[in-house]
Amino acid sequence: MNILLTGTPGTGKTTISSLLAKKFHLKVINEKDFALSNAIGKFNQENELEIPLKKFESIANTYLKSNKNIIFEGHTLCEMKLNVDFVILLKTDPEELESRLENRNYSFEKIMDNVFCEGIDYCKKHLLKHYNKNKIIEINSKSSPKQTVLLIIKELKTKNLSN
């Protein structure tokens, strides 16, 4: 089973990916790590990696053809189509998200950008352009990480039974 896990920064992607990987014996691949190890993208003046989406998508899909049991996790993954079995979208209340990003010492501008994206369902809108809605599992990560994983497992079982 290959899974894409995405959401606005601060929604819990890394934590949830790690817990799901342990539960299902999957390998987690972070988008930034994958881009760096495949020489995809360049760092901008703010020292942020800018990833050319089409190039990333092509290389990632080639990788997925010969590798199974993968969780690809990252924010910009919502902007591309990967050949995965399921897509998990983590969401968080914008006020909670703001608090989480403040605790990470994000700049005010970056916090507001991400809170805005969460508020307008940026990731969901992009996912719906690339995937059938039956493939998408939308989970609010307001619960504990373990509770969130249990909700995801329940949804995965439901979707597997309906296919």
N, C-alpha and C positions, 0 to 999 in steps of 0.2 A: 504494500500500500504506500503510495506517495501522496504527501499532503503539502499544501501551501498554507502557511499561517501568516496572516498579515493584520495590520491595524496601525493606527496612529502611534507615534512614539509615546511610550508611557502606559500602554494598555496591557502590558504583561507578556508580550510575545516571547521573549527569551525564557522567562520563567516557565510559562505554559509549555513551550516547545520541549524544554528539558524534561518536564514531568511526563508529557505524552511519549517522549522517546523512551523513557524508562519503562513505561507501562506496555508499550507495543514493540519494544526492541527495535527502534528506528534510529537512524543517524540524523542528527540535526546539522543543517548547513545554513549558516547566516549569510544573508545576501552580500554584506560588505566583505566578509572573509572570502566568499566564493569569487567575488569580483577581483579582489586583490590577488588571490592565488592564480587567477586566469588572465591577469593583466588587462582587466576591463575597467576603464574609467581613469580619471585624473583628479587630483586634489585641487580644489579652488583656493581662492585667497583666504577664505575662512577656515581652511584646512578640513573641509568636508569633501568626501569622495563623491564626485559627480559620475553617475553610471549611465552610459548610453544604453537605453532600455532595449532596443532591438537587438543589439549585439549580445547583451546579457541573456535575453530571452532565447536567442539561437543557441548559444553555448550551453545554457542551462538545460534546454530541451534535449540537446545531444547527450548531455550527461545523464539525464533521466531515462533515456532510451536503454542505456546499458546498466543502470543502477536502480535498485528497488529498495523499498523500506526507508524512504527519505522524508524528512520534514524540512522544506525550504522555509525559512522565516526571515521576514523583513518588511519594512514599511513600503518601499517602492514596488514590491512584488505585486501590489494591487493594480499596478499600471501595465502589467504584461500578462500574457497567456502562457502558462506552463502546463505541460502534459501531466497533470496530477489527477488522482482519484477524487480528492475532496479539497475544498478551500475553507479554511476557518478564518473568520473575521472576528477579531476581538474588539469590543467597544467598551468605552468607559464614560461615565457622566463627565461632561466638560469641566465642571468645578473640581471633581476628583482628579481629573487629568491635570488641570492647572497646578494643583497641590503636589502631585507626583513630580511634575517637571520642575517646579520650584525647588523641591528637595534634591533634584539632580543638578541644580545650579545652572539650568538653561537660562539664556538671556531672555529678557522680557519679550523681545520681538519674536524669538523662536517659540516661546510659550504661547503667545497670542496666535501665531501662525498655526500651531498644532491644535490648539483649542478650537480655532475657527474651522479647521479641517474636520475635526471630530463633530462639531456642531452641524455641519452641512452634509455629513455622511460621504465625505470625499472618497474614502476607500470603497465603500459599498457601491457608489455610483460607477466607479471604474471597474469593479469586479463584475457588475451586471452587464457591462459592455463585452466582457471576455468569456464569461461562464454562464452556463445554464443555472438558473436560480436553484434547481434541485441539487446542485453540487456544492452550494454554499451553505455553511453552517455559521450563523451569526450568534455570538455569545457575548453577553454583557459581563465583563470581568470585575463586577463589583463584589463578588464573593471572594473567599479565600482562594488561593491558587488550586488547592486540592479540590474544592467544591467546583471551581470552574472546569477542571479536568473531568470531573464526574459528569457535568452537564455535557461536555463535548463527547464523551464516550457514549452517553445516552443518545445523543443526536446521530453519532456515527452508526450506532446499531440500528436506529430507525431508518436512516438513509440506505444502509446495506440491505435491510429487509425489503425496502420498497423498490430496489433495483432488480 
